[in-house]
Amino acid sequence: MDRIKDFNSKHMKKIPDVKSGDTVRVYTKIREGNKERVQVFEGVVIKRQGGSGIGATITVRKMSYGIGVERRFLLHSPLIEKIIVTKRAKVRRANIGYLRNLTGKSAKLKEKQFDALAVNVKEEDLSPADKAEIEEEVNEEEPVVVSEDVMSQADTESIEDLEKEEEKEAASDEKDEPSAEDEQKDSVEEVSEGLEESAEDIEKGKAREGELAEKNKEDKTGKEQAEEEKGTEEGQS
């Protein structure tokens, strides 16, 4: 038993008091060949198992592009660099796995105030630099999410702009379009021009008729003279 206690005390890490409903940021070491980097996984703790022993684990869930992603972390694993509790919610169950079946607003937990510095690590165990780092990470601003109200407002503004542009275009079209007086004036001018053209046509027709009549008269006279000359010649013979 003493060996187990010694082993546990030797390998157990100083971690925050993580509970179900907490929003945590887990920093995990990732090894890629000869390189090592730190990967951050942030989500809601839906379950904690193993008590406070070295085998304690937490299950963290987050939504990634509309898909639920869960990871189980061994709290005292050497691959865990640190764990930061950013939010704490009011929950009545140790296992809040019911969040898997909820989406949208119904999946949101009611937050409560808590001392982030005291919850994450005991204050006496931290240096001033560590305190400043934790406070900065806890108070880090979340990405701005455009709400539906803002989107609808933007849509409304865009529609209003379009309506204004349409009104301007209509006003310019009205300016370009001829007025009723102009249209009446144009119609009067067209009628007068038509009357003048018709008068000219009538005069041309009359002149043409006169010419045809004279020509017919001349032809008739020529025929009569030819007939008279022919009758005269026949009488003499």
C-alpha positions in Angstrom: 0.0 0.0 0.0 2.9 2.4 0.8 4.4 1.7 -2.6 1.1 2.5 -4.3 0.8 5.7 -2.3 4.4 6.6 -3.1 3.8 5.9 -6.8 0.6 7.9 -6.9 2.1 10.9 -5.1 5.1 10.8 -7.4 3.2 10.7 -10.6 0.0 12.7 -9.7 0.0 16.2 -11.1 -1.4 19.4 -9.7 -4.6 19.9 -11.7 -7.7 22.1 -11.2 -10.8 20.8 -9.5 -12.7 19.8 -12.7 -16.4 19.0 -12.5 -19.2 18.1 -14.8 -20.5 21.1 -16.6 -17.1 22.9 -16.7 -15.8 24.4 -19.9 -12.1 23.4 -20.0 -9.2 24.0 -22.2 -6.9 20.9 -22.3 -3.4 21.4 -23.6 -2.1 18.0 -24.9 1.4 17.2 -26.1 1.5 15.8 -29.7 4.6 14.1 -30.9 5.2 14.0 -34.7 8.5 12.3 -35.4 11.2 14.2 -33.7 9.0 17.2 -33.2 6.6 18.0 -30.4 3.8 20.5 -30.3 0.9 21.3 -28.1 -2.7 20.8 -29.2 -5.6 22.6 -27.5 -9.0 20.9 -27.1 -11.8 23.1 -25.6 -15.2 21.8 -24.7 -17.7 20.9 -21.9 -16.9 18.2 -19.4 -19.9 15.8 -19.5 -18.4 13.2 -17.2 -15.6 12.6 -14.7 -14.6 9.1 -13.5 -11.9 7.7 -11.2 -12.4 10.1 -8.3 -9.3 12.0 -7.3 -6.9 9.1 -7.8 -4.2 8.8 -10.5 -6.7 7.0 -12.8 -9.1 10.0 -12.9 -10.4 10.8 -16.3 -12.7 13.4 -17.9 -14.8 13.2 -21.1 -14.8 16.5 -22.9 -17.4 17.3 -25.7 -17.4 20.1 -28.2 -19.2 20.9 -31.5 -17.1 21.1 -34.5 -18.9 22.3 -37.7 -22.2 20.9 -36.4 -20.7 17.6 -35.4 -20.3 16.5 -31.8 -16.7 15.5 -31.0 -15.7 13.8 -27.7 -12.3 13.1 -26.2 -11.4 11.3 -23.0 -8.4 12.6 -21.1 -6.4 10.9 -18.3 -6.0 13.9 -15.9 -2.5 12.8 -14.6 -1.1 11.7 -17.9 2.4 13.0 -18.7 1.1 14.1 -22.1 -1.3 16.6 -20.5 0.6 19.8 -20.2 -2.1 21.8 -18.3 -5.8 22.2 -17.9 -7.6 25.5 -17.6 -11.2 25.9 -16.4 -12.7 28.8 -18.3 -16.4 28.5 -17.4 -18.5 26.8 -14.8 -22.1 25.9 -15.1 -24.9 24.9 -12.8 -25.7 21.2 -13.3 -27.4 18.6 -11.1 -25.9 15.5 -12.5 -22.4 14.0 -12.4 -23.0 12.7 -15.9 -24.6 15.2 -18.3 -24.5 13.0 -21.4 -28.0 14.1 -22.3 -26.3 17.0 -24.1 -25.6 14.6 -26.9 -29.3 14.7 -27.8 -29.6 18.5 -27.6 -28.7 21.2 -30.1 -28.8 25.0 -30.2 -30.0 26.9 -27.2 -31.3 23.8 -25.4 -27.7 22.5 -25.3 -26.5 25.6 -23.5 -25.8 25.4 -19.8 -26.5 28.2 -17.3 -23.2 29.7 -16.2 -22.3 30.7 -12.7 -19.7 33.0 -11.2 -16.5 31.4 -9.9 -13.0 32.3 -8.9 -11.0 31.2 -12.0 -7.6 31.6 -10.3 -8.6 29.6 -7.2 -10.2 26.8 -9.2 -7.5 26.2 -11.7 -4.4 26.0 -9.4 -3.8 27.0 -5.8 -2.6 30.5 -5.6 0.4 29.7 -3.4 1.7 27.2 -5.9 1.9 29.8 -8.7 4.5 32.4 -9.6 3.4 35.9 -10.7 4.1 35.0 -14.3 1.9 31.8 -14.1 -0.9 33.8 -12.5 -0.8 36.4 -15.2 -0.8 33.7 -17.9 -3.8 31.9 -16.4 -5.8 35.1 -16.0 -5.0 36.0 -19.6 -6.2 32.6 -20.9 -9.4 32.6 -18.8 -10.2 36.2 -19.9 -9.4 35.5 -23.6 -12.1 36.8 -25.8 -14.2 34.2 -27.6 -14.6 34.5 -31.4 -17.4 36.9 -32.4 -20.5 35.1 -33.5 -23.0 37.0 -35.6 -26.5 36.4 -34.2 -29.6 35.9 -36.3 -30.9 39.3 -35.2 -27.7 41.0 -36.6 -28.0 39.0 -39.8 -31.6 39.9 -40.2 -30.7 43.6 -39.6 -28.0 43.3 -42.2 -30.5 41.8 -44.7 -33.0 44.6 -43.9 -30.4 47.2 -44.5 -29.4 45.7 -47.8 -33.0 45.5 -48.9 -33.5 49.2 -47.9 -30.4 50.1 -49.9 -31.8 48.3 -52.9 -35.1 50.0 -52.6 -33.3 53.4 -52.4 -31.3 52.6 -55.5 -34.5 51.5 -57.3 -36.2 54.8 -56.3 -33.2 56.7 -57.7 -33.3 54.8 -60.9 -37.0 55.4 -61.2 -36.5 59.1 -60.7 -33.8 59.3 -63.3 -36.1 57.3 -65.7 -38.9 59.8 -65.1 -36.5 62.7 -65.9 -35.5 61.0 -69.1 -39.0 60.2 -70.1 -40.9 63.0 -72.0 -43.7 64.8 -70.2 -47.3 64.8 -71.2 -47.0 68.3 -72.7 -44.0 67.2 -74.7 -45.9 64.1 -75.9 -48.9 66.3 -76.9 -46.7 68.7 -78.7 -45.0 65.9 -80.6 -48.4 64.4 -81.5 -49.6 67.8 -82.8 -46.4 68.2 -84.9 -46.9 64.7 -86.2 -50.5 65.4 -87.2 -49.5 68.7 -88.9 -46.7 67.0 -90.8 -49.1 64.3 -91.8 -51.7 66.9 -93.1 -49.0 68.7 -95.0 -47.8 65.4 -96.6 -51.4 64.4 -97.5 -52.0 67.9 -99.1 -48.9 67.5 -101.1 -50.0 64.1 -102.2 -53.4 65.5 -103.2 -51.8 68.2 -105.2 -49.5 65.8 -106.9 -52.5 63.6 -107.7 -54.4 66.5 -109.2 -51.4 67.4 -111.3 -51.1 63.9 -112.4 -54.8 63.7 -113.3 -54.5 66.9 -115.3 -51.6 65.6 -117.2 -53.4 62.4 -118.0 -56.5 64.3 -119.1 -54.6 66.5 -121.4 -52.8 63.5 -122.8 -56.1 61.7 -123.4 -57.5 64.8 -125.0 -54.6 65.0 -127.3 -54.8 61.4 -128.2 -58.5 61.7 -128.9 -58.0 64.7 -131.0 -55.3 63.0 -133.0 -57.5 60.0 -133.6 -60.4 62.2 -134.8 -58.2 64.0 -137.2 -56.8 60.8 -138.5 -60.3 59.4 -139.1 -61.4 62.7 -140.8 -58.4 62.6 -143.1 -59.1 58.9 -143.9 -62.8 59.7 -144.7 -61.8 62.5 -146.9 -59.4 60.4 -148.8 -62.1 57.7 -149.3 -64.6 60.3 -150.6 -62.2 61.6 -153.1 -61.5 58.2 -154.4 
